[in-house]
Amino acid sequence: MRRWQAAFAAGSSVIGVFLALCLPIQAQQAAVNAPAWSNPANWKTAKATETDNIVYATVPLIHNPSAAASRDPGVPRGIRAPVPNTGPAGTMDLHLDVYRVASSSPTPVVIQIHGGGWIRGDRPDSPRSFGPFFAARASVVAVQYRNAIDAPAPAAIEDVRCAMAWVTANAKRYNFDLNRVIVWGGSAGGHLALMAAYAPASFTPRANAFQNASKSLNKNRSSQPARLNFPRREPLEPSFCMALMAMWRR
């Protein structure tokens, strides 16, 4: 019995030494092979070229009594300052910010939809939260949309789909890879990203809406926003509304 115990103890010691030697090596190899975006240190050093306040659509303001009568939600910190409206009375310019990573080949693009309970908020005023995307060599497009005070649902979903169409129309200009497009958001932005992905095709602006607008954009310097006007899309189909209700019940 003592011999067995001694042999077991010796074997355990050998295994312990083996693990002590091998595990650090494996950990080092894993660290070397890990993608750049997984290292938080790279989130602060990865950079992108920023183009702010591009007007991607001019849309109607639609009175929403229930939202207008609600308590003032206040203005969250860390969002873009408002810019003057260039459209006629009763309309609202919608803006987006492009953060383009340098690459000789088209890059993935993340369409970022901000949160705010569908009633407040705007694009972030800095790219700090986009560091992991830049480290992954992905560009980012941060999108403004009408909140519930500006227009009732489904206006916000329409706006996100409009921004998605803008990304498609301007992919060549900003070096976007249209086979790798991610619509992403937090809180209300996550909901809008999901709804925009599953909304009917009627929510996508007609192709001819971009032809003249794209020519206008190309004539402007990157620091100057171009004005894009799109027709209002059809409302949500009843079957789609029923599907949303079923999802919310879950």
C-alpha positions in Angstrom: 0.0 0.0 0.0 2.8 2.4 0.9 4.5 1.6 -2.5 1.3 2.4 -4.3 0.9 5.6 -2.4 4.5 6.6 -3.1 4.1 5.8 -6.8 0.9 7.8 -7.0 2.6 10.7 -5.2 5.5 10.6 -7.6 3.2 10.4 -10.6 1.2 13.3 -9.4 4.4 15.4 -9.0 5.5 14.6 -12.5 2.0 15.6 -13.9 2.1 18.8 -11.8 5.5 19.7 -13.2 4.4 18.9 -16.7 1.3 21.1 -16.4 3.3 23.9 -14.8 5.6 23.9 -17.8 3.1 23.4 -20.6 0.2 25.5 -19.5 2.1 28.8 -19.7 3.4 27.9 -23.1 -0.1 27.1 -24.3 -1.4 30.4 -22.8 1.4 32.3 -24.6 0.5 30.6 -27.9 -3.2 31.4 -27.4 -2.3 35.0 -26.7 -0.2 35.1 -29.9 -2.9 33.5 -32.0 -5.8 35.6 -30.5 -7.4 38.1 -32.9 -6.4 41.8 -32.4 -9.9 42.9 -31.4 -9.8 40.5 -28.4 -7.1 42.5 -26.7 -8.5 45.6 -24.9 -5.2 47.4 -25.3 -5.8 47.5 -29.1 -9.2 49.2 -28.6 -7.5 52.5 -27.7 -4.9 52.5 -30.4 -7.0 51.4 -33.4 -8.1 54.5 -35.4 -10.5 55.4 -38.2 -11.1 58.4 -40.4 -14.1 60.3 -39.2 -16.7 62.1 -41.4 -19.5 63.7 -39.3 -23.0 64.9 -39.9 -23.7 63.6 -43.4 -27.3 64.2 -44.1 -28.7 60.8 -45.4 -32.4 61.8 -45.5 -34.8 64.6 -45.1 -38.0 63.2 -43.5 -41.4 64.6 -42.3 -42.1 65.4 -38.7 -45.3 63.8 -37.7 -47.1 64.8 -34.5 -47.4 62.1 -32.0 -49.8 63.1 -29.2 -48.9 60.3 -26.7 -45.2 61.0 -26.9 -45.6 64.7 -26.8 -47.7 64.4 -23.6 -45.1 62.3 -21.9 -42.6 63.5 -19.3 -39.6 65.3 -20.7 -37.0 62.5 -21.0 -34.0 64.9 -20.8 -30.9 64.8 -22.9 -28.3 62.0 -22.3 -24.7 62.8 -22.0 -22.1 62.0 -24.6 -24.2 62.5 -27.7 -23.8 64.7 -30.8 -24.8 68.4 -30.5 -27.7 69.3 -32.8 -26.9 70.9 -36.1 -29.1 73.4 -38.0 -31.8 71.8 -40.2 -31.5 72.5 -43.9 -34.9 71.1 -45.0 -38.2 73.0 -45.3 -40.5 73.6 -42.3 -42.1 70.4 -41.0 -39.1 68.2 -42.0 -36.1 66.9 -40.2 -32.6 66.2 -41.5 -31.3 62.8 -40.5 -27.5 62.5 -40.1 -25.0 59.8 -39.9 -21.3 59.6 -39.0 -18.8 57.5 -40.9 -15.7 56.0 -39.2 -13.7 54.4 -42.0 -10.7 52.2 -41.2 -7.8 52.3 -43.6 -7.6 49.2 -45.8 -6.6 48.3 -49.4 -9.6 46.0 -49.7 -13.3 46.6 -48.7 -13.9 46.4 -45.0 -16.8 45.1 -42.9 -19.2 47.8 -41.8 -21.1 48.1 -38.6 -24.3 50.2 -38.7 -24.7 51.5 -35.1 -28.2 52.3 -33.8 -28.2 54.3 -30.6 -30.5 53.6 -27.6 -32.7 55.9 -25.6 -36.0 54.3 -25.0 -37.2 55.2 -28.5 -37.7 58.8 -27.2 -34.3 60.4 -26.8 -30.7 60.1 -27.7 -28.5 60.5 -30.8 -25.2 59.3 -32.2 -22.2 59.2 -29.8 -20.1 62.3 -29.8 -16.9 60.3 -30.0 -15.7 56.9 -31.3 -14.6 55.6 -27.9 -17.0 52.7 -27.9 -16.1 51.6 -31.4 -12.5 50.6 -30.6 -13.2 46.9 -30.8 -14.7 47.3 -34.2 -11.7 49.3 -35.4 -9.3 46.7 -34.0 -11.2 44.1 -36.0 -10.7 46.3 -39.2 -14.4 47.1 -39.4 -15.7 50.6 -40.3 -18.7 52.0 -38.4 -21.7 54.1 -39.5 -23.5 55.7 -36.6 -27.1 56.6 -37.4 -29.6 59.2 -36.2 -33.3 58.4 -36.5 -36.6 60.0 -35.6 -37.6 59.4 -32.0 -41.2 59.0 -30.8 -41.6 62.7 -30.3 -40.5 63.4 -33.9 -42.9 60.8 -35.4 -44.8 57.7 -34.3 -43.8 54.2 -35.1 -42.8 52.8 -37.5 -40.9 56.0 -38.5 -37.7 54.9 -36.6 -37.6 51.6 -38.4 -38.1 53.3 -41.7 -35.2 55.6 -41.0 -32.8 52.7 -40.1 -33.8 51.0 -43.3 -33.1 54.2 -45.2 -29.6 54.4 -43.6 -29.0 50.8 -44.6 -29.9 51.7 -48.2 -27.5 54.7 -47.9 -24.7 52.4 -46.9 -25.4 50.2 -49.9 -25.5 53.2 -52.3 -22.2 54.6 -50.9 -20.2 51.4 -50.4 -17.7 52.1 -53.1 -17.0 55.6 -51.9 -16.3 54.5 -48.3 -14.8 51.1 -49.1 -17.5 49.0 -47.5 -17.8 45.2 -48.1 -21.6 44.7 -48.7 -21.2 41.0 -48.0 -20.2 41.8 -44.4 -22.7 44.3 -43.0 -23.8 44.2 -39.3 -26.7 46.2 -37.9 -26.1 46.6 -34.2 -27.5 48.6 -31.3 -28.1 48.7 -27.6 -31.4 48.8 -25.8 -33.9 50.6 -28.2 -31.2 50.5 -30.8 -31.0 46.7 -30.6 -34.8 46.5 -31.1 -34.6 48.8 -34.1 -31.7 46.8 -35.6 -33.8 43.6 -35.4 -36.9 45.2 -36.7 -35.1 46.9 -39.6 -33.6 43.5 -40.6 -37.0 41.8 -40.7 -39.1 44.7 -42.0 -40.9 44.2 -45.4 -39.2 45.2 -48.6 -41.5 48.3 -48.8 -39.3 49.9 -46.2 -36.3 50.1 -48.5 -36.1 53.4 -50.5 -36.5 53.0 -54.3 -33.2 52.7 -56.1 -33.7 55.9 -58.2 -33.9 57.9 -54.9 -30.2 57.5 -54.6 -29.0 58.3 -58.2 -29.1 62.1 -58.1 -28.3 62.2 -54.3 -25.2 60.1 -54.9 -24.0 62.5 -57.6 -24.6 65.4 -55.3 -22.6 63.7 -52.5 -19.7 63.0 -54.8 -19.5 66.7 -55.7 -19.1 67.7 -52.1 -16.0 67.5 -50.0 -16.1 64.8 -47.3 -16.4 67.5 -44.6 -19.6 68.8 -46.2 -22.9 66.9 -45.7 -25.0 66.2 -48.8 -28.7 66.4 -48.6 -30.6 63.2 -49.6 -34.4 63.1 -49.9 -36.4 59.9 -49.9 -40.1 59.1 -50.3 -42.0 58.0 -47.3 -42.3 54.2 -47.1 -45.5 52.2 -46.6 -46.6 51.5 -43.1 -46.0 48.2 -41.4 -48.1 45.3 -42.8 -50.7 43.9 -40.4 -49.1 40.5 -40.4 -45.8 42.0 -39.4 -47.4 43.9 -36.6 -48.9 40.6 -35.3 -45.5 39.0 -35.4 -44.0 41.8 -33.3 -46.8 41.4 -30.8 -46.1 37.7 -30.5 -42.4 38.4 -29.9 -43.1 41.0 -27.2 -45.4 38.6 -25.4 -42.5 36.2 -25.1 
